[in-house]
Amino acid sequence: MQTRADRRNCVYKWTVPILVVLVLLSAITEFFHLSMVWVFITSCLVIIPLAGVMGKSTEDIAEFAGPRIGGLISATFGNAVELIIGILALKNGLTTLVKASITGSILGNLLFVLGVSFFVGGIRHPIQTFNIRAARNNASLLLMSVFVAFILPRFFVLGVAGKQSTLAAVAAVVSFVLYLSGLYFALFTHRMLVTTSVGGDFSEQRGGIKITRTVPWSAVLRLSVATVLVGIESEWLVGSINEFGHVLGWSEMFLGVIVIAIVGNAAEHASAVWMAWRNHMELSLEIAVGSSLQVAMFVAPILFATSLLVHHPMPLLFTGPELASMGAAVLLVTLLMMDGESNWLEGAMAVGAYLVMAVGFFNISGIG
């Protein structure tokens, strides 16, 4: 009978050759100047499995580092792909796309990923439970990040010229500081109240013998190579996205909210659903809701700061549809999490809300 490690190694044996073929195809479409549509598609197909490799490598390194340092590593690299794509898009002046991808990541994780997780898990396990204290803490941070940092600033700058950058900077700094505070709360002062998927110590006991773990250099190498490849593929993706959108008739808003958000999070999405299927709903919630918090309170402030450095200022002031969608998503998910239980019907509601919003973004473009 195969162990989990054997199955994982088997998956890697198949993943690496497929990934090599996809990287070669992507390079061919770029260097032989084929259609930008194919450049975009092949880049997306490469980034999705690379994100999975980065996630697994980060997990291996974090497991060796222990719960505290490991938690910090996971938090830092949790949304590395989105951060890389966002920075490269900002260098090209695609501020609308970047803000839309922030919106899409929050909506995708809160509604689509969490909804599918609730639904799939609920089909197999009628009622699933999770840590209600951790859920309430996450709900509070979500409300803070979306309503206070995103929605309120939009109303405060209505009719006030020249104040957008100042208010956006204050909101970004406050969000970032609160994110760091939340990490300190979860990893240091209140670990007993918050369960984390990262665990372990520097050594373990087997048969009464203390075995010291070795540094996972293979994971470090995998993470380094995958990060470099993601950077290259993201450069090609960003360079081809305008023509791709023009050919298909898709707006920059839709591409950011739906397409880029899915590409950057696909591997993480699969992990959350798999955890729910195995009745590990706390881990599924940590992936989905935790990723949304990282995007809103960590990735968004960093992208705002980066936009100033590359001389393409991007105040975190979102459009009306984006704000309404994020606000509705946070309120719905907060209500769904408050009882500490989930079922398939709650999942269906979340997915339904996401589909309505996706169709809405497909039908709009250029809304300020």
C-alpha positions, -999 to 999 in steps of 0.1 A, spaced: 0 0 0 14 34 -10 21 60 17 13 96 13 50 104 7 50 77 -21 20 92 -37 35 127 -35 68 114 -51 48 97 -79 30 130 -86 63 148 -88 77 123 -112 48 131 -136 48 168 -128 84 176 -137 84 162 -173 51 179 -180 64 212 -166 96 209 -187 75 205 -219 52 234 -210 82 257 -203 97 247 -237 64 254 -255 61 288 -237 97 297 -247 91 287 -283 59 309 -286 79 338 -271 112 336 -290 96 327 -324 72 356 -320 41 335 -324 6 349 -317 5 368 -284 -26 348 -276 -5 316 -275 22 334 -255 -4 343 -229 -20 308 -228 13 289 -225 26 313 -199 -6 307 -178 -2 270 -182 33 271 -169 27 295 -140 -1 273 -125 21 242 -118 50 264 -109 28 280 -82 22 245 -69 59 237 -68 66 270 -49 38 263 -24 50 227 -17 87 239 -14 77 266 10 57 241 30 87 218 33 110 246 44 84 259 69 80 224 83 118 223 90 119 258 105 92 251 131 59 267 139 69 303 144 96 309 117 77 284 95 46 304 99 64 336 89 79 319 58 45 306 47 29 340 52 57 357 32 57 333 3 20 324 4 11 348 -24 45 352 -41 31 345 -76 5 372 -74 31 396 -61 55 388 -89 28 392 -116 16 424 -99 50 440 -98 58 433 -134 24 446 -145 30 478 -126 63 482 -144 43 482 -176 18 507 -162 -11 483 -160 -25 497 -127 -62 489 -136 -52 452 -141 -33 451 -109 -61 465 -88 -85 442 -105 -63 412 -97 -63 422 -60 -101 423 -62 -102 390 -80 -79 372 -55 -101 383 -26 -133 373 -43 -119 341 -57 -106 329 -24 -135 340 -3 -163 329 -26 -152 304 -52 -125 285 -33 -142 285 1 -175 278 -16 -162 249 -36 -145 236 -4 -177 238 16 -196 221 -12 -172 193 -19 -165 187 18 -202 189 25 -211 162 -1 -188 137 17 -193 150 53 -228 165 60 -215 188 87 -179 200 90 -166 220 119 -137 244 124 -121 266 151 -147 293 157 -123 316 175 -98 316 146 -128 322 122 -139 352 142 -104 367 142 -102 362 105 -136 377 100 -127 408 120 -95 413 99 -115 408 67 -140 435 77 -112 458 87 -92 453 55 -121 456 31 -144 481 47 -119 504 65 -89 502 42 -107 499 8 -143 511 10 -141 541 34 -112 558 16 -132 558 -16 -160 578 0 -136 602 18 -119 613 -14 -152 619 -34 -150 655 -46 -116 661 -29 -88 665 -54 -52 658 -46 -59 638 -14 -61 603 -29 -24 594 -25 -22 605 11 -52 586 22 -42 555 2 -8 556 18 -22 558 53 -47 530 46 -19 508 31 4 514 61 -24 507 86 -33 475 67 3 463 66 9 470 103 -23 452 113 -13 422 91 20 420 110 1 423 143 -22 395 132 8 373 125 23 380 158 -10 373 175 -14 339 157 22 328 159 35 341 192 10 355 218 -21 335 211 -10 303 194 -32 282 217 -63 299 202 -53 296 165 -45 264 147 -20 265 119 -11 240 93 26 247 98 40 227 126 69 206 138 102 211 155 138 208 145 138 172 156 114 143 162 112 111 182 111 77 164 114 45 185 128 64 214 157 78 193 159 115 186 163 122 149 175 157 139 160 169 106 184 181 79 180 213 61 157 207 31 182 220 5 162 203 -23 132 224 -13 153 256 -13 166 248 -48 131 240 -61 118 272 -46 146 293 -62 143 277 -96 105 280 -96 106 316 -85 130 325 -113 108 307 -139 76 324 -125 94 358 -130 102 350 -166 68 336 -175 51 365 -157 71 389 -179 58 371 -210 23 370 -196 22 407 -189 37 416 -222 10 396 -241 -21 404 -220 -33 435 -239 -33 417 -272 -49 387 -257 -77 408 -242 -82 427 -275 -85 395 -296 -110 379 -272 -128 412 -265 -122 409 -227 -117 441 -207 -86 447 -185 -110 446 -155 -123 411 -164 -88 398 -171 -76 410 -137 -106 400 -116 -111 365 -131 -82 353 -153 -51 366 -135 -66 359 -101 -73 322 -111 -38 318 -126 -21 331 -95 -41 310 -71 -50 278 -90 -26 255 -71 -37 269 -38 -73 265 -48 -68 228 -54 -51 224 -20 -81 240 -2 -106 218 -19 -86 187 -13 -83 195 24 -121 200 27 -127 166 9 -105 150 36 -125 167 63 -96 191 73 -118 222 71 -96 243 94 -68 239 69 -91 246 40 -103 278 57 -67 288 65 -58 285 28 -88 303 15 -95 330 41 -58 334 50 -49 340 14 -75 367 11 -61 384 42 -26 382 27 -37 398 -5 -57 426 12 -33 434 40 1 424 27 2 421 -11 -19 452 -18 2 476 4 35 462 -11 21 467 -46 11 503 -37 46 510 -25 60 494 -56 38 516 -78 55 547 -64 90 533 -70 83 525 -106 66 559 -112 31 544 -119 12 555 -88 -16 531 -79 -38 545 -50 -58 517 -35 -90 533 -46 -112 507 -63 -142 511 -86 -178 509 -74 -184 473 -87 -152 461 -71 -160 476 -37 -196 464 -37 -184 429 -47 -157 427 -20 -180 441 6 -207 416 -2 -182 387 -2 -168 396 32 -203 400 47 -215 367 33 -184 347 43 -185 363 78 -220 351 83 -212 316 70 -182 312 93 -198 326 125 -213 293 137 -181 272 133 -198 248 109 -202 244 72 -223 223 47 -228 219 10 -256 245 8 -235 272 22 -209 263 -4 -234 265 -32 -244 300 -20 -209 313 -20 -201 298 -55 -234 313 -68 -225 347 -56 -191 344 -73 -207 334 -106 -230 364 -105 -201 387 -99 -180 371 -126 -207 377 -152 -211 413 -139 -174 420 -144 -175 404 -179 -201 429 -189 -183 460 -177 -151 478 -187 -135 511 -179 -158 520 -150 -142 545 -126 
